[in-house]
């Protein structure tokens, strides 16, 4: 078995077709850790046939824990780890296939890279964000089995790789936010997760209400030219900035404080 597709999902019946349609024909197995979905996620997953193996779990706030479960259950020599709303572009699929063929035939190359960063295009409201520091949004998605581990300390973390990591050229397509309502749901979940990670760490009012929001907006919208993405670029920069207000308020008003 050469390649395993690993997914951690929760109520993703509308999105699961992205990774499965784009990768099912090039992988040897699909390992899905389901966090107790209440929609038809599991039913949709099973419809893709015998390659699919489902592992039942809870749905932790630090959702990387379920990603870790998925890669630990994988049997392939290589792991392709995707989110339920990510899709392989056709050029990326060809690049991965060519890479794995080359790995088999070139022993020296096998020793050089055990993982790969993939550039990612993020869809926001009406199109892919290409400015504002959002592209290329490099993320580690392909690596040898046994070399990767999720630290589970930050909601935006990549896996940690033991060994050299290279770069692929063609993009992964991320359909995270097709509408504003879905974005707000994810925004709320991510800010809650960040509060959980902060725990007892002291937060300074000035930093979270003035410095962090201002500097984030300035960098994204002006320095990294987010304004070239039009109105979606403005909205993304704005809500990426004011999330610090929400984090501070949630932290100060925690039920355990």
PyMOL commands that set and color helices and strands:
alter all, ss='L'
color gray80, all
select helices_A, chain A and resi 17-23+41-46+64-73+90-105+107-112+180-198+205-223+226-252
alter helices_A, ss='H'
color red, helices_A
select strands_A, chain A and resi 3-9+29-34+52-56+78-81+86-88+115-118+120-124+127-129+139-144+148-149+160-161+165-167+172-177
alter strands_A, ss='S'
color yellow, strands_A
deselect
rebuild
show_as cartoon
